[in-house]
């Protein structure tokens, strides 16, 4: 950990381990983790875990702070993220569900001190069935308290030592494994040979069937618990220790507190202390081991006619009985401390690793059939606990749906190992994020947020090809001049950024010496290692993605294969986004031409308008507004044609022209709306539209309004009273040729403000539109603004800040001229 002294690192590791252990043991969780912020604050880094190892919990050890992953959201927002079930995880965090498609619940809480400074996040995971309610409120409160105490301890530690509260991506996390059931008991003792007193711990007493509270420390009391034939051996231990020899003896210990001849065997190990120890030659120190439970378990497993083997949490084989080795047709040396899918070709399908991972994370048993070549069918059943998986394997009949096995092909060694699940999940996670990125800017941000934390890089640049030359599209990192020399370079130049693209092969450079040797004279800057990834889509060069590392970085075969696979995804997403950007610019340029370029000036009436396009999709919408002067007043119009398409925009333009035509011949408000309704029906477009029309006269203190299924305008009176206008609501345009629209007279005294808007400003999926309109009403009532422009911007403040808008938004704000907001 950067900047930490050895003692400081140990103290902080103990602090983190204690917190995550308390979090797991205090709930129904089987695993927990603590993430701390990185040096540049762009990521959070795995600092400590308890239970299931990090390799099983998917994802990368570094997570971008802005990622839609619960632990990152808890860190950046400072709020608890509680996901009771897999269904809720899929609904709220689909990227996490993509990376870990298993049945589990999770809770992530921020780690911060009493002053509110965020240091990271703490998360726990538990098995969850459908309909699970997850943690109780008390458990969530306890988890938050643990995280807050950890935050306070970290803050105090940082203030006392001056060490930074951050985590270096290169530092391995503190790992506390799940505690297995004890198969071996170890008791400690210190035998004073001079006084004859035995000092023992509670476990030692338990092994010998003694009460720790009443044991008198006399060797004879202990010897009375031994088989009579072993008492001489026990006394010989003291003599050997006095002679400086290490003692090792098997002793038979009586079972139970009464008499009888039921004995179990334990092992006693002892030695004299070192020569420089004051107790040398006068003491015997050591331990007694009771492995009876483990020995009995192994013997029982070996007697089974079924195959039985045990897997560590990460999938390594820790034990296999003889029957299992026979059924799998392997020796113990081949599989012990190895993953079966790494050593047995017929188990190398990723689905086998998936089943183990699924059992560990969901903590649910599972069963499946497999065929061992040439045609031996086996039934496997997995039984997980947090400390590992017990697997039972038995012979099985061939399923009726399975065809007889074909003759085995010639044995051949594959050129590359099959892809492991961890690498596959990285690809899935990035591809999931890229599907949500629409513009080139969004694609570049996703790539930098995902790739840099995943591989520990500090710099990233994406260059694209335009006019057969390289042009910078995106750069992130603290070296501003990173790869400046590549800007404008022709595609045929002999440089790493161009040669990787023309050859189609990625280029990995692990040191400045390697770079200079391959490309003499090239600037190295402050970067030590580079990964040049060609971005090629449909056989066409798109550009080059370059990762930079401040410190020398070794690219493993897994890194190289994974980065090569990700480069293809990035290229496809970037090409799609560039097409979107081009079409978006054309479509929205067309839409802007259909809206008023400027609003007319009407004495006594001031108006401003705003238009925000939707962020989803590149089709243009049918929202419009207009301000139409008449001989003695002005007409305000706002409308919305359903859908997002060229047809919607064309219909919008025709309706806008129709309104102007009916106003020009002097029709009253109700007749204008009825005429527009007939026009829409006669267009035979099958589209519907809503519209609101108000007629104002500057020298009067009232106005007339008519609406066709449109959200009610808002009116703020000079005294600040703000209401949604209660207009007579007419049918939506385009439904009935005979529809009529009745005007409503409304008060509009000098100093009043009217706000007309389309439903994109107030309508959101799953939200009550009435409440949304009321929130907008409150915003208008309390908005402090020195000008009408500032007022309009305030009303759109939240909409502008949203990263997602499903619909276009049009806003028209009008003020009566007396007591104006602006001169």
GUDRENBA-119150 format. One record per residue (C-alpha): z, y, x; chain. Coordinates in steps of 0.5 Angstrom, whole numbers, plus 500, padded with zeros to 3 digits. Each point is the difference from the previous one (the first is absolute). Layout:
N
zz|yy|xx|cadena
Z|Y|X|A .
...
This chain:
823
zz|yy|xx|cadena
500|500|500|A .
498|506|503|A .
505|505|503|A .
506|495|499|A .
504|498|506|A .
502|492|500|A .
507|501|497|A .
497|505|495|A .
494|495|498|A .
506|494|499|A .
504|504|496|A .
494|502|495|A .
498|493|500|A .
507|498|497|A .
500|506|495|A .
493|498|497|A .
501|492|500|A .
507|501|497|A .
497|505|494|A .
494|495|499|A .
505|494|500|A .
505|503|495|A .
494|502|495|A .
497|493|500|A .
507|497|499|A .
502|505|495|A .
495|498|495|A .
496|494|498|A .
494|502|506|A .
498|495|505|A .
497|505|505|A .
501|507|501|A .
497|505|505|A .
501|507|503|A .
495|505|502|A .
501|506|504|A .
495|506|501|A .
495|500|506|A .
500|505|505|A .
494|504|497|A .
503|499|493|A .
494|498|498|A .
502|492|499|A .
506|496|499|A .
502|495|504|A .
503|493|499|A .
507|501|504|A .
504|494|497|A .
500|494|495|A .
504|495|497|A .
498|493|497|A .
493|498|500|A .
496|502|506|A .
495|507|500|A .
494|495|501|A .
501|497|493|A .
501|507|497|A .
493|502|501|A .
497|507|502|A .
501|503|507|A .
506|502|503|A .
498|507|500|A .
499|503|493|A .
496|507|499|A .
505|505|497|A .
495|501|495|A .
499|493|498|A .
501|498|493|A .
505|495|502|A .
507|500|497|A .
503|501|507|A .
496|505|502|A .
501|504|493|A .
507|499|500|A .
500|504|507|A .
495|505|498|A .
503|502|493|A .
507|498|501|A .
501|496|494|A .
501|493|498|A .
494|495|499|A .
503|494|496|A .
495|495|498|A .
503|495|496|A .
494|495|500|A .
493|498|503|A .
497|503|493|A .
503|507|501|A .
498|499|508|A .
493|499|498|A .
500|506|494|A .
503|505|505|A .
498|498|507|A .
494|496|500|A .
499|500|507|A .
507|497|502|A .
498|495|494|A .
493|499|504|A .
504|499|507|A .
505|495|497|A .
498|497|494|A .
506|496|498|A .
506|500|495|A .
505|505|503|A .
504|506|498|A .
502|506|505|A .
504|506|500|A .
499|505|506|A .
505|506|501|A .
500|506|504|A .
504|500|507|A .
503|507|500|A .
506|504|502|A .
505|504|496|A .
495|506|502|A .
494|497|497|A .
496|499|506|A .
496|493|499|A .
500|495|506|A .
496|495|497|A .
501|495|494|A .
504|493|499|A .
497|495|495|A .
502|493|498|A .
496|494|497|A .
502|495|495|A .
497|494|496|A .
498|503|493|A .
497|496|494|A .
496|503|494|A .
504|505|496|A .
505|501|505|A .
504|506|500|A .
501|500|507|A .
507|504|503|A .
505|502|496|A .
502|508|500|A .
506|498|504|A .
496|496|505|A .
495|506|501|A .
506|505|501|A .
503|495|505|A .
494|500|504|A .
499|507|500|A .
507|501|502|A .
498|495|506|A .
494|504|502|A .
504|507|499|A .
506|497|505|A .
494|498|505|A .
497|507|499|A .
507|503|502|A .
501|495|506|A .
493|501|503|A .
501|508|499|A .
507|500|503|A .
497|495|506|A .
495|505|501|A .
504|506|500|A .
505|496|505|A .
495|497|505|A .
494|505|499|A .
496|494|499|A .
494|501|495|A .
500|497|493|A .
494|496|500|A .
496|494|502|A .
495|498|506|A .
495|496|497|A .
500|496|506|A .
507|498|499|A .
501|493|497|A .
505|500|494|A .
507|498|500|A .
499|493|496|A .
506|496|496|A .
498|494|498|A .
502|497|493|A .
506|496|501|A .
499|492|499|A .
505|495|498|A .
505|498|505|A .
498|493|503|A .
504|501|506|A .
507|503|501|A .
503|503|507|A .
507|501|501|A .
503|504|506|A .
506|498|504|A .
504|502|506|A .
505|495|503|A .
505|503|505|A .
501|494|504|A .
507|502|503|A .
503|502|494|A .
496|495|496|A .
499|505|494|A .
493|499|496|A .
497|507|498|A .
495|498|495|A .
496|504|494|A .
499|498|493|A .
494|496|500|A .
503|495|506|A .
506|499|495|A .
495|499|494|A .
497|494|504|A .
506|497|502|A .
503|500|493|A .
506|505|502|A .
503|506|496|A .
498|506|505|A .
507|504|497|A .
504|494|502|A .
497|497|506|A .
505|500|506|A .
495|500|506|A .
503|494|503|A .
495|495|502|A .
504|494|497|A .
499|503|494|A .
492|500|501|A .
500|493|503|A .
504|497|494|A .
493|502|496|A .
496|496|505|A .
498|492|500|A .
506|497|504|A .
494|497|505|A .
498|507|501|A .
507|504|502|A .
499|498|507|A .
493|503|501|A .
503|506|497|A .
506|500|505|A .
495|499|506|A .
496|506|498|A .
506|504|502|A .
500|497|507|A .
492|501|501|A .
501|507|498|A .
505|501|505|A .
496|497|506|A .
494|505|498|A .
496|495|496|A .
496|502|494|A .
503|495|494|A .
495|497|495|A .
503|494|495|A .
499|497|493|A .
506|500|496|A .
502|496|493|A .
504|505|496|A .
503|497|494|A .
498|503|493|A .
504|503|495|A .
508|502|500|A .
503|493|499|A .
499|493|504|A .
495|495|500|A .
495|498|505|A .
494|505|497|A .
497|503|507|A .
495|505|501|A .
497|501|507|A .
500|507|503|A .
498|503|507|A .
505|503|505|A .
497|505|505|A .
505|503|505|A .
500|503|507|A .
505|504|505|A .
499|508|500|A .
496|503|506|A .
504|500|506|A .
501|508|500|A .
503|499|493|A .
508|500|500|A .
500|494|496|A .
496|496|505|A .
503|493|501|A .
505|501|495|A .
496|500|493|A .
494|496|497|A .
496|504|495|A .
494|497|496|A .
498|498|493|A .
500|494|496|A .
493|499|496|A .
500|496|493|A .
493|499|499|A .
502|494|495|A .
496|504|494|A .
494|501|504|A .
500|493|503|A .
501|497|493|A .
494|504|497|A .
496|498|505|A .
501|493|499|A .
500|500|493|A .
493|504|501|A .
497|494|504|A .
502|495|495|A .
496|503|495|A .
493|497|498|A .
497|506|499|A .
498|505|505|A .
505|506|501|A .
499|506|505|A .
503|507|500|A .
497|506|502|A .
503|507|503|A .
499|506|496|A .
494|502|504|A .
497|493|499|A .
501|496|506|A .
502|493|499|A .
508|499|502|A .
500|493|498|A .
496|494|498|A .
503|493|498|A .
496|494|502|A .
496|499|494|A .
498|507|499|A .
497|499|507|A .
496|494|498|A .
498|503|494|A .
497|506|504|A .
497|495|505|A .
504|505|506|A .
505|499|505|A .
506|504|500|A .
498|503|507|A .
494|503|496|A .
503|503|494|A .
507|502|502|A .
501|508|501|A .
493|501|498|A .
497|502|493|A .
496|494|497|A .
494|504|498|A .
499|502|507|A .
500|493|503|A .
497|495|494|A .
493|502|499|A .
500|497|493|A .
506|505|498|A .
497|506|503|A .
497|503|494|A .
504|507|499|A .
502|497|493|A .
505|496|503|A .
503|506|504|A .
500|503|493|A .
504|495|497|A .
505|500|505|A .
501|508|500|A .
500|500|492|A .
506|495|500|A .
504|504|505|A .
498|507|497|A .
501|498|492|A .
505|495|502|A .
497|495|495|A .
499|492|501|A .
492|498|500|A .
496|494|500|A .
493|498|502|A .
495|495|502|A .
496|499|507|A .
496|495|503|A .
501|498|507|A .
493|498|503|A .
497|495|499|A .
503|499|493|A .
507|500|500|A .
503|504|494|A .
507|503|501|A .
505|503|495|A .
504|506|503|A .
506|504|497|A .
503|506|503|A .
507|502|499|A .
502|507|503|A .
506|503|502|A .
501|507|504|A .
501|496|506|A .
494|495|499|A .
496|495|496|A .
501|493|499|A .
494|496|499|A .
499|493|497|A .
493|496|501|A .
499|494|496|A .
493|496|500|A .
496|501|493|A .
494|498|496|A .
494|503|501|A .
499|505|494|A .
495|498|495|A .
496|507|501|A .
500|498|508|A .
493|497|502|A .
501|495|505|A .
500|503|507|A .
493|500|504|A .
499|497|507|A .
504|504|505|A .
495|505|504|A .
500|500|507|A .
506|503|503|A .
499|507|503|A .
505|506|502|A .
499|506|496|A .
498|506|504|A .
505|504|497|A .
507|499|497|A .
500|500|492|A .
503|507|498|A .
507|501|499|A .
503|502|494|A .
503|506|503|A .
493|503|503|A .
497|498|493|A .
506|505|496|A .
498|505|505|A .
493|500|498|A .
502|500|493|A .
505|505|500|A .
495|505|503|A .
494|498|496|A .
505|501|494|A .
501|507|502|A .
493|502|502|A .
498|498|493|A .
504|506|497|A .
497|505|505|A .
495|503|497|A .
498|506|505|A .
498|500|507|A .
507|504|502|A .
504|494|496|A .
497|495|503|A .
501|503|507|A .
507|501|498|A .
501|493|498|A .
497|497|506|A .
505|505|505|A .
506|498|495|A .
499|493|501|A .
497|498|506|A .
504|505|505|A .
507|497|498|A .
497|493|499|A .
498|500|508|A .
505|505|503|A .
494|505|501|A .
501|508|501|A .
493|502|499|A .
494|499|495|A .
493|503|500|A .
495|498|495|A .
493|502|503|A .
494|500|495|A .
492|500|502|A .
496|506|497|A .
493|501|503|A .
501|495|505|A .
506|503|503|A .
508|499|500|A .
504|505|496|A .
507|500|499|A .
502|499|492|A .
508|499|501|A .
505|500|506|A .
508|499|499|A .
505|500|506|A .
503|505|505|A .
495|500|505|A .
495|505|497|A .
495|499|505|A .
499|493|499|A .
493|498|501|A .
497|507|499|A .
495|498|505|A .
497|495|495|A .
498|506|495|A .
493|501|500|A .
498|494|505|A .
493|497|498|A .
501|492|498|A .
496|498|506|A .
505|502|505|A .
504|495|504|A .
507|502|498|A .
505|495|497|A .
500|504|493|A .
492|499|499|A .
499|493|504|A .
505|497|495|A .
496|502|494|A .
493|498|503|A .
502|494|502|A .
504|498|494|A .
506|497|504|A .
507|503|501|A .
502|503|506|A .
508|499|503|A .
502|504|506|A .
507|499|502|A .
501|504|506|A .
497|507|503|A .
498|496|506|A .
495|495|495|A .
497|506|497|A .
498|504|506|A .
498|493|503|A .
495|499|494|A .
498|508|499|A .
501|504|507|A .
501|507|499|A .
503|499|492|A .
506|505|498|A .
506|496|499|A .
505|505|498|A .
507|498|498|A .
498|493|497|A .
501|494|504|A .
497|494|495|A .
494|501|495|A .
497|495|494|A .
493|502|499|A .
498|497|493|A .
492|501|498|A .
500|502|492|A .
494|496|498|A .
498|500|492|A .
494|495|498|A .
497|500|507|A .
500|508|500|A .
504|503|506|A .
505|505|496|A .
505|502|506|A .
505|498|504|A .
508|500|499|A .
504|501|507|A .
507|498|500|A .
504|503|506|A .
507|498|503|A .
504|504|505|A .
503|494|503|A .
496|494|503|A .
499|495|494|A .
498|493|501|A .
495|498|494|A .
502|493|499|A .
494|495|497|A .
504|501|493|A .
499|508|501|A .
493|499|502|A .
498|496|494|A .
504|504|495|A .
497|507|502|A .
493|497|500|A .
501|498|493|A .
503|506|498|A .
494|504|503|A .
495|497|495|A .
505|502|494|A .
501|507|503|A .
492|501|500|A .
499|497|493|A .
505|505|497|A .
497|506|505|A .
493|499|497|A .
502|500|493|A .
505|506|501|A .
494|504|503|A .
495|498|494|A .
506|502|496|A .
501|507|503|A .
492|501|500|A .
500|499|492|A .
506|503|499|A .
498|506|503|A .
493|500|496|A .
504|498|493|A .
505|506|501|A .
495|505|502|A .
496|498|494|A .
506|501|495|A .
502|507|503|A .
493|502|498|A .
502|498|493|A .
506|504|500|A .
501|508|500|A .
499|503|507|A .
504|506|498|A .
504|502|494|A .
498|506|496|A .
504|506|500|A .
503|502|493|A .
504|507|499|A .
507|498|498|A .
499|493|502|A .
501|496|507|A .
498|493|501|A .
500|495|506|A .
498|493|500|A .
501|494|504|A .
496|493|501|A .
503|494|504|A .
495|494|500|A .
503|493|499|A .
502|497|507|A .
498|493|497|A .
492|498|500|A .
495|504|502|A .
497|501|493|A .
500|508|497|A .
504|501|494|A .
499|504|493|A .
505|505|501|A .
498|507|499|A .
503|507|498|A .
496|507|498|A .
502|507|499|A .
495|503|495|A .
500|508|498|A .
498|502|493|A .
499|507|498|A .
508|501|498|A .
503|495|504|A .
500|493|504|A .
499|493|499|A .
504|495|504|A .
497|493|500|A .
503|493|503|A .
497|493|499|A .
500|493|503|A .
494|495|499|A .
503|493|501|A .
498|496|506|A .
498|502|507|A .
492|499|501|A .
494|504|500|A .
499|499|493|A .
507|503|498|A .
499|506|505|A .
493|501|496|A .
503|500|493|A .
505|505|503|A .
495|505|502|A .
496|499|493|A .
507|501|496|A .
501|507|504|A .
494|502|499|A .
501|499|492|A .
506|504|500|A .
497|506|503|A .
494|499|495|A .
505|500|494|A .
504|506|503|A .
494|504|501|A .
498|500|493|A .
507|502|498|A .
503|493|497|A .
507|500|498|A .
504|495|504|A .
500|495|495|A .
493|500|499|A .
499|500|508|A .
504|494|501|A .
496|496|494|A .
493|502|503|A .
502|497|507|A .
503|494|496|A .
493|499|497|A .
496|502|506|A .
504|494|504|A .
498|495|494|A .
493|502|500|A .
500|499|508|A .
501|493|498|A .
504|499|507|A .
505|495|497|A .
505|505|504|A .
506|503|496|A .
503|507|503|A .
506|504|498|A .
500|507|500|A .
505|506|499|A .
497|507|498|A .
504|507|500|A .
497|507|497|A .
504|506|503|A .
499|507|499|A .
504|505|505|A .
502|505|495|A .
503|495|496|A .
507|496|500|A .
497|494|497|A .
495|495|502|A .
496|494|496|A .
500|493|503|A .
496|493|498|A .
501|494|503|A .
496|493|500|A .
505|495|502|A .
502|504|507|A .
507|501|503|A .
503|506|497|A .
500|506|504|A .
506|503|502|A .
502|507|499|A .
506|504|504|A .
502|507|496|A .
502|506|504|A .
508|498|499|A .
498|493|503|A .
500|496|494|A .
495|495|501|A .
497|495|495|A .
495|495|499|A .
495|503|495|A .
501|496|493|A .
492|501|498|A .
497|496|495|A .
497|494|503|A .
493|498|498|A .
496|494|502|A .
498|498|507|A .
492|502|501|A .
495|495|499|A .
503|496|494|A .
498|503|493|A .
494|504|499|A .
504|504|494|A .
507|501|504|A .
503|507|499|A .
504|504|504|A .
505|505|497|A .
503|506|505|A .
507|501|501|A .
502|508|501|A .
505|500|506|A .
504|506|502|A .
498|503|507|A .
503|506|501|A .
499|504|506|A .
503|497|507|A .
499|493|497|A .
497|495|504|A .
496|494|497|A .
499|493|504|A .
494|496|498|A .
499|493|504|A .
497|493|500|A .
504|494|499|A .
499|498|507|A .
506|505|502|A .
505|497|495|A .
497|492|499|A .
503|495|504|A .
499|492|499|A .
507|498|497|A .
503|507|499|A .
501|503|493|A .
495|506|500|A .
505|504|495|A .
505|500|506|A .
495|502|505|A .
497|506|496|A .
508|502|499|A .
501|500|507|A .
493|504|501|A .
503|505|495|A .
507|501|504|A .
496|501|506|A .
496|506|497|A .
506|502|497|A .
504|501|507|A .
494|501|505|A .
501|506|504|A .
494|503|502|A .
497|507|502|A .
493|499|498|A .
496|495|495|A .
497|497|505|A .
507|498|503|A .
502|498|493|A .
494|495|500|A .
502|497|507|A .
507|499|498|A .
498|496|493|A .
495|495|505|A .
505|500|505|A .
502|492|499|A .
493|498|498|A .
498|503|507|A .
505|497|504|A .
499|493|497|A .
496|495|504|A .
497|497|493|A .
497|503|494|A .
497|495|495|A .
496|506|496|A .
497|507|502|A .
504|506|498|A .
498|507|497|A .
505|506|499|A .
498|506|497|A .
506|505|500|A .
499|507|496|A .
505|506|500|A .
500|506|495|A .
498|506|503|A .
507|504|499|A .
506|500|505|A .
495|496|504|A .
502|495|506|A .
495|504|505|A .
497|507|500|A .
